[in-house]
Structures are given as structure tokens and as C-alpha cells.
């Protein structure tokens, strides 16, 4: 699977959020602010995982259909990836 610029940018933003959380800790920011930043990072990570799995699923299903394969197994694999990520 090729990862487009949109997905890579999500990871870069997530990296910035985590660096921001670390900076906040080093500067002794309030616990609530640090937790808010970490929570936003977790949400961003979850959404990025969802985007990657869904794009991969679309690609895999198309490929399976072109090859005359059953797509059920591909869908199950994608669901398992999502469950595993939680």
C-alpha cells in the first residue's frame, strides 16, 4: 500500500502534538492541559489508523474482485486490524 501525502501529514501533525505535550511537561504546565493534549493526540492517532485501514480495505477489496476472489476474508482482516488497534 502506498501512503499518500494526506496520511503522512496526519502523522506529522501527531508528532507535533506529542512534542507539544512533552514541552508542556518540561515547562511544568498544568496536568489538565497536558492530559488534554495527550487526549487530542490519541484521537488523532485513532483517526489515522481508521483512515489507513479503510484505504487499505478499499484497495484490497478492489484487488480481490479483479482476481475473482471472495472479499469476505479481506473485510474480516480489516475489521481485525481495527479491533487490534483499540
ChimeraX attribute file (.defattr): number of C-alpha atoms within 10 A of each C-alpha:
attribute: neighborCount
match mode: 1-to-1
recipient: residues
	/A:1	8
	/A:2	8
	/A:3	10
	/A:4	9
	/A:5	9
	/A:6	11
	/A:7	14
	/A:8	12
	/A:9	11
	/A:10	16
	/A:11	15
	/A:12	12
	/A:13	14
	/A:14	20
	/A:15	14
	/A:16	13
	/A:17	19
	/A:18	18
	/A:19	13
	/A:20	16
	/A:21	20
	/A:22	16
	/A:23	13
	/A:24	16
	/A:25	14
	/A:26	9
	/A:27	9
	/A:28	10
	/A:29	13
	/A:30	10
	/A:31	11
	/A:32	9
	/A:33	13
	/A:34	19
	/A:35	12
	/A:36	12
	/A:37	19
	/A:38	18
	/A:39	13
	/A:40	15
	/A:41	20
	/A:42	15
	/A:43	13
	/A:44	17
	/A:45	18
	/A:46	14
	/A:47	13
	/A:48	18
	/A:49	17
	/A:50	16
	/A:51	15
	/A:52	17
	/A:53	18
	/A:54	16
	/A:55	15
	/A:56	17
	/A:57	19
	/A:58	14
	/A:59	13
	/A:60	17
	/A:61	18
	/A:62	14
	/A:63	13
	/A:64	16
	/A:65	11
	/A:66	9
	/A:67	9
	/A:68	9
	/A:69	13
	/A:70	11
	/A:71	15
	/A:72	10
	/A:73	12
	/A:74	18
	/A:75	16
	/A:76	12
	/A:77	13
	/A:78	20
	/A:79	15
	/A:80	12
	/A:81	14
	/A:82	16
	/A:83	9
	/A:84	8
	/A:85	11
	/A:86	7
